[in-house]
Amino acid sequence: MDSALSSPILVGRDDLVALAERRLASAAEGRGELLFLAGEAGIGKSRLLAEIVRRSEGFTVVTAGASPGDAEVPGGLLADLGSELRRCSAVAEVGARVASRLREFADGDAERQRRLLVSDLTEMIAVAAAGPLLVAIEDLHWADDVTLDVLGRLGRRASSLPMLLVGTYRSDELYPRVPMRAWRARLLTQRHAEEVRLGRLSLADTAVMASAITGSALPGAVTGSVYARSDGIPLHVEEFLAARESVPDTLADAVLARAEQLSPGARGLAGVASVLGRSFDLDLLTAITGDGPAAVDDGLRELTERFFVQPHPDRSTFDFRHALIRDALYADLTPHLRRDLHARAAATAVESGFPAAFVSDQFERAALPGPAFHYAMTAAHEAAGMSAHREAVELYRRAERTAPAILPEAERAALLTALAAELAAVDDNEGAASCYEAAYRLRLRLDDPLAAAGLVPDWVAARHLLGASLEERAATLRGALPLIAFRTDDPAQEVRANIHAALAAAYMLDRRLAEAIEDGELARSIAVEDCDRAMRCNLDATLGSVFLFAGRLDEGLELLQGSISRASAWRFEHQTARGYRMLGTSASVLVEYDLALRWLPDGIAYAERVEQFNDLHYLKAHLAHVLWATGDWTGAEAEARRALADGGGITTRITALHVLGFVAMGRGAPATAVQHLGEAAELGAGMRELQRMSPAWWGLAEVALHSGDLDLAIARCEEGYEASARVRDAAYLFPYIITGVRAHLARSGSTAAREWLKRAGELIGERGIPGTLGSLVHAQGLIHLHEGQTGKARDELARAGAFWQARRRFWEGTAALVDQARCAARSRRPAEAAALMQEAIHAYAVAGAPVPTHLTPSDSLVAAATPRPADSPSSSSLSPPFPSPSALPPSSLSPALASALSSRELEVARLVAAGMTNREIAAELTIAPKTAAAHVEHIRTKLGVSRRAQIAAWVAGQG
């Protein structure tokens, strides 16, 4: 296996490592034991054992391992153990005596000498435990009787010796005739040994492991696929990440080698069962084998005993224990036998009333496309109706593959349209656009312009998510209107209304609010009463968002909430998800974060439930934005990276890049910020939409300001202003107000700053969006402070700080604290200045960020506000001037990060947050310093951070 795909960290075993450390500590004090590490092949026993060896500081360590066939060689494993003992200078003499004694046994009557031999060897090895001794033995399931007897006697004596014996064994290899089976049961029953079982990794642990292996977060679909195929077995996770699409040869060979040890009947039955899938029905299996129930029962009994399959409680259904067992057996079938078995399975499944999806799969694999198409279409409609959109995509794709060549073009167009809708739901926008276009051209060829025009709004929506510009989309929509120009019947009016509603949505996305309202009202006026409820829900969501950005908040909220309520009641999944999307993301942009944190989590939960994945990923990207805006930068980064990994739409990518750029900007990483924001700006420029471009330009302006490039900062601010002025926008303009004022003050003084504030502030006042108005008073306070009018500045900056605090806006609010501290210092109020500065420093520390250099507090002010190390409060006690991110609803945090840390790692993280060094943590928890260091490294890897301060910030964010 490629070592590059080995996990660099041990995942999901922290509780077992902690237990092993306790057992090592007890053994060092003279209270040892025999410890079994049990689990199936590939579960990570060897890695856990290696970790125990690594942590056994101060112990003499002896390792050995059994091999297949050792059970037939009395004392074979002991001979290996003796050789290892001889290599350790501290116990070399013991090793020589063990080897000599084993040779005597080989030369005599084994049965007669066995009891004496076991006693002698036990005594010899026990002598080696004059000091702390760790004996680590792998694969005890292959060990011989003599070795097991010696280890058993050592286990009985270990409680009074400084010796820890740790042995691994495969729980799926303890067949009835394996020597270890009864031996292990006897020791455990008599309390002479302890056993821990390694379980399979959870989906969350698999995601952590996959990220550690590949070095980045993988899309949820990829992680889910790896988890499903690997069953959470660590070795299989690594192998499947390497092989991706196929069963890894190493694993397939291992499965087939085990299968060759089965009886012919059981081997054949396993192959037949593999055509039915991971789970299979007993009656269906019996029917297609052609054998009687008794033969099937015998075969299943053997397959169960040999750990190939496991029954459900009712024993009418069985599962292969691992997906790879089924896959390897299936791949080993000859082509004609496989087809024949699938044909038999399909025919029997039809007679028995099995689900259409299963039947269609069996027919396709049997190379019978006719019935495969029929059942695939039936199953696809059922899946779409149950919101199982990913399954529906697979089924429509199967129908597309198996469709007869003579399928009428109208039916083919209907199939493409249905497939396109499902592809859009699962965020495959390229596939959706392609299918809509093919269906559109088929409808034109069929001389059905009404049906062709009806496809255009959804086709344009998919193209928007691929980056099509407003001009291109508007032209396509308006180009569809002539197709129905001469029709005024209800169906044509319905399509016409839909096209104008789509135009309203297109203009709204570019914040061209007047055009959006014009087309929206036109759509309302021509819509056929009660003919298209779905369109009306979409239109209300569009106009509601328009009103929000126009400053008409009450009207906008009423329309959006009504749209969600009606669409949900009518079970319009796409329209409901879109309503959540429009309301939650608008609140995210308009500094209505409490509103956003109500609707975004609800929208995420709804979109996930009904498998509207484009909406899901976009909502998560905006949740990341809100977390950044309210000061939870660690949570924001995690959510943004997940949205970036999972999302397939360009709008999700742009929004996630904005967040990552803002986080990097705040943490003092300008190169990373420019990289993320530059990519977002480039993607947004292709779409030519204000909301895609402007946030990136503002971030780049801030980076330039931080770096002292005042000309570039001002140029970026002008670029943002001009884009907003073209559509009379305020929502995306407001952060430029303060950035521009700071840049102008630093470069040329208050005259230029006032001119900028007057020009840009006019748009803020014109729209009157409540969440943006604080920028005006904050900017005015900065100008007065620059001019030395500290009385006015003090009042204005205090009002600005209170405004941002009420709005939970971290970026400007924390900067306002620094501005107030500077004002207090200039007014000769040193105590107030130091208190304000300390509050700001604490707030930035919680976010894992330094005080931005462009705020330029004096060195003496920072020094006065910075507590001495002995008096410094822990980062976990720091609180920003806003409600803590930990007060956010649970779904708005980053649960994947919290669940990724073990209880011990959470304990270590809290001690890091308290300012302890690794050595102090080790003393507090009674562990070795290198163990504490390893925990800290694991925490850094899992949280995706590099500094201890960032761990502290994360802890503070968890409350």
NORFENTA-V192594 format. One record per residue. N is the residue number from 1. RES is the residue in three letters. OMEGA is omega as a letter, one per 40 degrees, with the letter a starting at -180 (999 if undefined). Layout:
# NORFENTA-V192594
[[N	RES	OMEGA] [N	RES	OMEGA]]
This chain:
# NORFENTA-V192594
[[1	MET	i] [2	ASP	a] [3	SER	i] [4	ALA	i] [5	LEU	i] [6	SER	a] [7	SER	i] [8	PRO	i] [9	ILE	i] [10	LEU	a] [11	VAL	i] [12	GLY	a] [13	ARG	a] [14	ASP	i] [15	ASP	i] [16	LEU	i] [17	VAL	i] [18	ALA	i] [19	LEU	i] [20	ALA	i] [21	GLU	i] [22	ARG	i] [23	ARG	i] [24	LEU	i] [25	ALA	i] [26	SER	i] [27	ALA	i] [28	ALA	i] [29	GLU	i] [30	GLY	i] [31	ARG	a] [32	GLY	i] [33	GLU	i] [34	LEU	a] [35	LEU	i] [36	PHE	i] [37	LEU	a] [38	ALA	i] [39	GLY	a] [40	GLU	a] [41	ALA	i] [42	GLY	a] [43	ILE	i] [44	GLY	i] [45	LYS	a] [46	SER	i] [47	ARG	i] [48	LEU	i] [49	LEU	i] [50	ALA	i] [51	GLU	i] [52	ILE	i] [53	VAL	a] [54	ARG	a] [55	ARG	a] [56	SER	a] [57	GLU	a] [58	GLY	a] [59	PHE	i] [60	THR	a] [61	VAL	i] [62	VAL	a] [63	THR	i] [64	ALA	i] [65	GLY	i] [66	ALA	i] [67	SER	i] [68	PRO	a] [69	GLY	a] [70	ASP	a] [71	ALA	a] [72	GLU	a] [73	VAL	a] [74	PRO	i] [75	GLY	a] [76	GLY	i] [77	LEU	i] [78	LEU	i] [79	ALA	i] [80	ASP	i] [81	LEU	i] [82	GLY	i] [83	SER	i] [84	GLU	i] [85	LEU	a] [86	ARG	a] [87	ARG	i] [88	CYS	a] [89	SER	a] [90	ALA	a] [91	VAL	a] [92	ALA	a] [93	GLU	i] [94	VAL	i] [95	GLY	i] [96	ALA	a] [97	ARG	i] [98	VAL	a] [99	ALA	a] [100	SER	a] [101	ARG	i] [102	LEU	i] [103	ARG	i] [104	GLU	i] [105	PHE	a] [106	ALA	a] [107	ASP	a] [108	GLY	i] [109	ASP	a] [110	ALA	a] [111	GLU	a] [112	ARG	a] [113	GLN	a] [114	ARG	a] [115	ARG	i] [116	LEU	i] [117	LEU	a] [118	VAL	i] [119	SER	a] [120	ASP	a] [121	LEU	i] [122	THR	a] [123	GLU	a] [124	MET	a] [125	ILE	i] [126	ALA	i] [127	VAL	a] [128	ALA	a] [129	ALA	i] [130	ALA	i] [131	GLY	a] [132	PRO	a] [133	LEU	i] [134	LEU	i] [135	VAL	a] [136	ALA	a] [137	ILE	i] [138	GLU	i] [139	ASP	i] [140	LEU	i] [141	HIS	i] [142	TRP	a] [143	ALA	a] [144	ASP	a] [145	ASP	a] [146	VAL	i] [147	THR	a] [148	LEU	i] [149	ASP	i] [150	VAL	i] [151	LEU	i] [152	GLY	i] [153	ARG	i] [154	LEU	i] [155	GLY	i] [156	ARG	a] [157	ARG	a] [158	ALA	a] [159	SER	i] [160	SER	a] [161	LEU	i] [162	PRO	a] [163	MET	i] [164	LEU	i] [165	LEU	i] [166	VAL	a] [167	GLY	i] [168	THR	i] [169	TYR	i] [170	ARG	i] [171	SER	i] [172	ASP	i] [173	GLU	a] [174	LEU	i] [175	TYR	a] [176	PRO	a] [177	ARG	i] [178	VAL	a] [179	PRO	a] [180	MET	a] [181	ARG	a] [182	ALA	a] [183	TRP	i] [184	ARG	a] [185	ALA	a] [186	ARG	a] [187	LEU	a] [188	LEU	a] [189	THR	a] [190	GLN	i] [191	ARG	i] [192	HIS	i] [193	ALA	i] [194	GLU	a] [195	GLU	i] [196	VAL	a] [197	ARG	i] [198	LEU	i] [199	GLY	i] [200	ARG	i] [201	LEU	i] [202	SER	i] [203	LEU	i] [204	ALA	i] [205	ASP	i] [206	THR	i] [207	ALA	i] [208	VAL	a] [209	MET	a] [210	ALA	i] [211	SER	i] [212	ALA	a] [213	ILE	a] [214	THR	i] [215	GLY	i] [216	SER	i] [217	ALA	i] [218	LEU	i] [219	PRO	a] [220	GLY	i] [221	ALA	i] [222	VAL	i] [223	THR	i] [224	GLY	i] [225	SER	i] [226	VAL	a] [227	TYR	a] [228	ALA	a] [229	ARG	a] [230	SER	a] [231	ASP	i] [232	GLY	i] [233	ILE	a] [234	PRO	a] [235	LEU	a] [236	HIS	i] [237	VAL	i] [238	GLU	a] [239	GLU	a] [240	PHE	i] [241	LEU	i] [242	ALA	a] [243	ALA	i] [244	ARG	a] [245	GLU	a] [246	SER	i] [247	VAL	a] [248	PRO	a] [249	ASP	a] [250	THR	a] [251	LEU	i] [252	ALA	i] [253	ASP	i] [254	ALA	i] [255	VAL	a] [256	LEU	i] [257	ALA	i] [258	ARG	a] [259	ALA	a] [260	GLU	i] [261	GLN	i] [262	LEU	i] [263	SER	a] [264	PRO	a] [265	GLY	a] [266	ALA	i] [267	ARG	i] [268	GLY	i] [269	LEU	i] [270	ALA	i] [271	GLY	i] [272	VAL	a] [273	ALA	a] [274	SER	i] [275	VAL	a] [276	LEU	i] [277	GLY	a] [278	ARG	i] [279	SER	a] [280	PHE	a] [281	ASP	a] [282	LEU	a] [283	ASP	i] [284	LEU	i] [285	LEU	a] [286	THR	a] [287	ALA	a] [288	ILE	i] [289	THR	a] [290	GLY	i] [291	ASP	i] [292	GLY	i] [293	PRO	a] [294	ALA	i] [295	ALA	i] [296	VAL	i] [297	ASP	i] [298	ASP	i] [299	GLY	i] [300	LEU	i] [301	ARG	i] [302	GLU	i] [303	LEU	i] [304	THR	a] [305	GLU	a] [306	ARG	i] [307	PHE	i] [308	PHE	a] [309	VAL	i] [310	GLN	a] [311	PRO	i] [312	HIS	a] [313	PRO	a] [314	ASP	i] [315	ARG	i] [316	SER	i] [317	THR	i] [318	PHE	i] [319	ASP	i] [320	PHE	a] [321	ARG	i] [322	HIS	i] [323	ALA	a] [324	LEU	i] [325	ILE	i] [326	ARG	a] [327	ASP	a] [328	ALA	i] [329	LEU	a] [330	TYR	a] [331	ALA	a] [332	ASP	i] [333	LEU	i] [334	THR	a] [335	PRO	a] [336	HIS	i] [337	LEU	a] [338	ARG	i] [339	ARG	a] [340	ASP	a] [341	LEU	i] [342	HIS	i] [343	ALA	i] [344	ARG	a] [345	ALA	a] [346	ALA	a] [347	ALA	a] [348	THR	a] [349	ALA	i] [350	VAL	a] [351	GLU	a] [352	SER	i] [353	GLY	i] [354	PHE	a] [355	PRO	a] [356	ALA	a] [357	ALA	i] [358	PHE	a] [359	VAL	a] [360	SER	i] [361	ASP	a] [362	GLN	i] [363	PHE	i] [364	GLU	a] [365	ARG	i] [366	ALA	a] [367	ALA	i] [368	LEU	a] [369	PRO	a] [370	GLY	i] [371	PRO	i] [372	ALA	i] [373	PHE	a] [374	HIS	a] [375	TYR	i] [376	ALA	i] [377	MET	i] [378	THR	a] [379	ALA	a] [380	ALA	i] [381	HIS	i] [382	GLU	a] [383	ALA	i] [384	ALA	i] [385	GLY	i] [386	MET	a] [387	SER	i] [388	ALA	a] [389	HIS	i] [390	ARG	i] [391	GLU	i] [392	ALA	i] [393	VAL	a] [394	GLU	a] [395	LEU	i] [396	TYR	i] [397	ARG	i] [398	ARG	i] [399	ALA	i] [400	GLU	a] [401	ARG	a] [402	THR	a] [403	ALA	i] [404	PRO	a] [405	ALA	a] [406	ILE	i] [407	LEU	a] [408	PRO	a] [409	GLU	i] [410	ALA	i] [411	GLU	i] [412	ARG	i] [413	ALA	i] [414	ALA	i] [415	LEU	a] [416	LEU	i] [417	THR	i] [418	ALA	i] [419	LEU	a] [420	ALA	a] [421	ALA	i] [422	GLU	i] [423	LEU	i] [424	ALA	a] [425	ALA	a] [426	VAL	i] [427	ASP	i] [428	ASP	a] [429	ASN	i] [430	GLU	i] [431	GLY	i] [432	ALA	a] [433	ALA	i] [434	SER	a] [435	CYS	i] [436	TYR	a] [437	GLU	i] [438	ALA	i] [439	ALA	i] [440	TYR	a] [441	ARG	i] [442	LEU	a] [443	ARG	i] [444	LEU	i] [445	ARG	i] [446	LEU	a] [447	ASP	i] [448	ASP	a] [449	PRO	a] [450	LEU	i] [451	ALA	i] [452	ALA	a] [453	ALA	a] [454	GLY	i] [455	LEU	a] [456	VAL	a] [457	PRO	i] [458	ASP	i] [459	TRP	i] [460	VAL	i] [461	ALA	i] [462	ALA	i] [463	ARG	i] [464	HIS	a] [465	LEU	i] [466	LEU	i] [467	GLY	i] [468	ALA	a] [469	SER	i] [470	LEU	a] [471	GLU	a] [472	GLU	a] [473	ARG	i] [474	ALA	i] [475	ALA	i] [476	THR	a] [477	LEU	a] [478	ARG	i] [479	GLY	i] [480	ALA	a] [481	LEU	i] [482	PRO	i] [483	LEU	a] [484	ILE	a] [485	ALA	a] [486	PHE	i] [487	ARG	i] [488	THR	i] [489	ASP	a] [490	ASP	i] [491	PRO	a] [492	ALA	i] [493	GLN	i] [494	GLU	i] [495	VAL	a] [496	ARG	i] [497	ALA	i] [498	ASN	a] [499	ILE	i] [500	HIS	i] [501	ALA	i] [502	ALA	i] [503	LEU	i] [504	ALA	i] [505	ALA	a] [506	ALA	i] [507	TYR	i] [508	MET	a] [509	LEU	i] [510	ASP	a] [511	ARG	i] [512	ARG	a] [513	LEU	a] [514	ALA	i] [515	GLU	i] [516	ALA	i] [517	ILE	a] [518	GLU	a] [519	ASP	i] [520	GLY	i] [521	GLU	i] [522	LEU	i] [523	ALA	i] [524	ARG	a] [525	SER	a] [526	ILE	a] [527	ALA	i] [528	VAL	a] [529	GLU	i] [530	ASP	a] [531	CYS	a] [532	ASP	a] [533	ARG	a] [534	ALA	i] [535	MET	a] [536	ARG	i] [537	CYS	i] [538	ASN	a] [539	LEU	i] [540	ASP	i] [541	ALA	i] [542	THR	a] [543	LEU	i] [544	GLY	i] [545	SER	i] [546	VAL	a] [547	PHE	i] [548	LEU	a] [549	PHE	i] [550	ALA	i] [551	GLY	i] [552	ARG	a] [553	LEU	a] [554	ASP	i] [555	GLU	a] [556	GLY	i] [557	LEU	i] [558	GLU	i] [559	LEU	a] [560	LEU	i] [561	GLN	i] [562	GLY	i] [563	SER	i] [564	ILE	a] [565	SER	a] [566	ARG	a] [567	ALA	i] [568	SER	i] [569	ALA	i] [570	TRP	i] [571	ARG	i] [572	PHE	a] [573	GLU	a] [574	HIS	a] [575	GLN	i] [576	THR	i] [577	ALA	i] [578	ARG	i] [579	GLY	i] [580	TYR	a] [581	ARG	a] [582	MET	a] [583	LEU	a] [584	GLY	a] [585	THR	i] [586	SER	i] [587	ALA	i] [588	SER	a] [589	VAL	a] [590	LEU	i] [591	VAL	i] [592	GLU	a] [593	TYR	i] [594	ASP	i] [595	LEU	i] [596	ALA	a] [597	LEU	i] [598	ARG	a] [599	TRP	a] [600	LEU	i] [601	PRO	i] [602	ASP	i] [603	GLY	i] [604	ILE	i] [605	ALA	a] [606	TYR	a] [607	ALA	i] [608	GLU	a] [609	ARG	a] [610	VAL	i] [611	GLU	i] [612	GLN	a] [613	PHE	i] [614	ASN	i] [615	ASP	i] [616	LEU	a] [617	HIS	a] [618	TYR	i] [619	LEU	i] [620	LYS	i] [621	ALA	i] [622	HIS	i] [623	LEU	i] [624	ALA	i] [625	HIS	a] [626	VAL	i] [627	LEU	i] [628	TRP	a] [629	ALA	a] [630	THR	i] [631	GLY	i] [632	ASP	a] [633	TRP	i] [634	THR	i] [635	GLY	i] [636	ALA	a] [637	GLU	a] [638	ALA	a] [639	GLU	a] [640	ALA	i] [641	ARG	i] [642	ARG	i] [643	ALA	i] [644	LEU	a] [645	ALA	a] [646	ASP	a] [647	GLY	i] [648	GLY	a] [649	GLY	a] [650	ILE	a] [651	THR	i] [652	THR	a] [653	ARG	a] [654	ILE	a] [655	THR	i] [656	ALA	i] [657	LEU	i] [658	HIS	a] [659	VAL	i] [660	LEU	i] [661	GLY	i] [662	PHE	i] [663	VAL	i] [664	ALA	i] [665	MET	a] [666	GLY	a] [667	ARG	i] [668	GLY	i] [669	ALA	a] [670	PRO	a] [671	ALA	i] [672	THR	i] [673	ALA	a] [674	VAL	i] [675	GLN	a] [676	HIS	a] [677	LEU	i] [678	GLY	i] [679	GLU	i] [680	ALA	a] [681	ALA	i] [682	GLU	i] [683	LEU	a] [684	GLY	i] [685	ALA	i] [686	GLY	i] [687	MET	i] [688	ARG	i] [689	GLU	a] [690	LEU	a] [691	GLN	i] [692	ARG	a] [693	MET	a] [694	SER	i] [695	PRO	i] [696	ALA	i] [697	TRP	i] [698	TRP	i] [699	GLY	i] [700	LEU	i] [701	ALA	i] [702	GLU	i] [703	VAL	i] [704	ALA	i] [705	LEU	i] [706	HIS	a] [707	SER	i] [708	GLY	i] [709	ASP	a] [710	LEU	i] [711	ASP	i] [712	LEU	i] [713	ALA	a] [714	ILE	i] [715	ALA	i] [716	ARG	i] [717	CYS	i] [718	GLU	i] [719	GLU	i] [720	GLY	i] [721	TYR	a] [722	GLU	i] [723	ALA	i] [724	SER	a] [725	ALA	a] [726	ARG	a] [727	VAL	i] [728	ARG	a] [729	ASP	i] [730	ALA	a] [731	ALA	a] [732	TYR	a] [733	LEU	a] [734	PHE	a] [735	PRO	i] [736	TYR	a] [737	ILE	a] [738	ILE	i] [739	THR	a] [740	GLY	i] [741	VAL	i] [742	ARG	a] [743	ALA	a] [744	HIS	i] [745	LEU	a] [746	ALA	a] [747	ARG	a] [748	SER	i] [749	GLY	a] [750	SER	a] [751	THR	i] [752	ALA	i] [753	ALA	i] [754	ARG	i] [755	GLU	i] [756	TRP	a] [757	LEU	i] [758	LYS	a] [759	ARG	a] [760	ALA	a] [761	GLY	i] [762	GLU	i] [763	LEU	i] [764	ILE	i] [765	GLY	a] [766	GLU	a] [767	ARG	i] [768	GLY	i] [769	ILE	a] [770	PRO	a] [771	GLY	a] [772	THR	a] [773	LEU	i] [774	GLY	a] [775	SER	a] [776	LEU	a] [777	VAL	i] [778	HIS	a] [779	ALA	i] [780	GLN	i] [781	GLY	i] [782	LEU	i] [783	ILE	i] [784	HIS	i] [785	LEU	i] [786	HIS	a] [787	GLU	i] [788	GLY	i] [789	GLN	a] [790	THR	i] [791	GLY	i] [792	LYS	a] [793	ALA	a] [794	ARG	a] [795	ASP	a] [796	GLU	a] [797	LEU	i] [798	ALA	i] [799	ARG	i] [800	ALA	i] [801	GLY	i] [802	ALA	i] [803	PHE	a] [804	TRP	i] [805	GLN	i] [806	ALA	a] [807	ARG	a] [808	ARG	a] [809	ARG	a] [810	PHE	a] [811	TRP	a] [812	GLU	a] [813	GLY	i] [814	THR	i] [815	ALA	i] [816	ALA	i] [817	LEU	i] [818	VAL	i] [819	ASP	i] [820	GLN	i] [821	ALA	i] [822	ARG	i] [823	CYS	i] [824	ALA	i] [825	ALA	i] [826	ARG	a] [827	SER	i] [828	ARG	i] [829	ARG	a] [830	PRO	a] [831	ALA	i] [832	GLU	i] [833	ALA	a] [834	ALA	a] [835	ALA	i] [836	LEU	a] [837	MET	i] [838	GLN	i] [839	GLU	i] [840	ALA	i] [841	ILE	i] [842	HIS	a] [843	ALA	i] [844	TYR	i] [845	ALA	i] [846	VAL	i] [847	ALA	a] [848	GLY	a] [849	ALA	i] [850	PRO	i] [851	VAL	a] [852	PRO	a] [853	THR	a] [854	HIS	i] [855	LEU	i] [856	THR	i] [857	PRO	a] [858	SER	i] [859	ASP	a] [860	SER	i] [861	LEU	i] [862	VAL	a] [863	ALA	a] [864	ALA	a] [865	ALA	a] [866	THR	a] [867	PRO	i] [868	ARG	a] [869	PRO	a] [870	ALA	a] [871	ASP	a] [872	SER	i] [873	PRO	i] [874	SER	i] [875	SER	a] [876	SER	i] [877	SER	a] [878	LEU	i] [879	SER	i] [880	PRO	a] [881	PRO	a] [882	PHE	i] [883	PRO	a] [884	SER	i] [885	PRO	i] [886	SER	i] [887	ALA	i] [888	LEU	i] [889	PRO	a] [890	PRO	a] [891	SER	a] [892	SER	i] [893	LEU	a] [894	SER	a] [895	PRO	a] [896	ALA	a] [897	LEU	a] [898	ALA	a] [899	SER	a] [900	ALA	a] [901	LEU	i] [902	SER	i] [903	SER	i] [904	ARG	i] [905	GLU	i] [906	LEU	i] [907	GLU	i] [908	VAL	a] [909	ALA	i] [910	ARG	i] [911	LEU	i] [912	VAL	a] [913	ALA	i] [914	ALA	i] [915	GLY	a] [916	MET	i] [917	THR	i] [918	ASN	a] [919	ARG	i] [920	GLU	i] [921	ILE	i] [922	ALA	i] [923	ALA	a] [924	GLU	a] [925	LEU	a] [926	THR	i] [927	ILE	i] [928	ALA	i] [929	PRO	a] [930	LYS	i] [931	THR	i] [932	ALA	i] [933	ALA	i] [934	ALA	i] [935	HIS	a] [936	VAL	i] [937	GLU	i] [938	HIS	i] [939	ILE	i] [940	ARG	a] [941	THR	a] [942	LYS	a] [943	LEU	a] [944	GLY	i] [945	VAL	a] [946	SER	a] [947	ARG	i] [948	ARG	i] [949	ALA	i] [950	GLN	i] [951	ILE	i] [952	ALA	i] [953	ALA	i] [954	TRP	i] [955	VAL	i] [956	ALA	i] [957	GLY	i] [958	GLN	i] [959	GLY	999]]
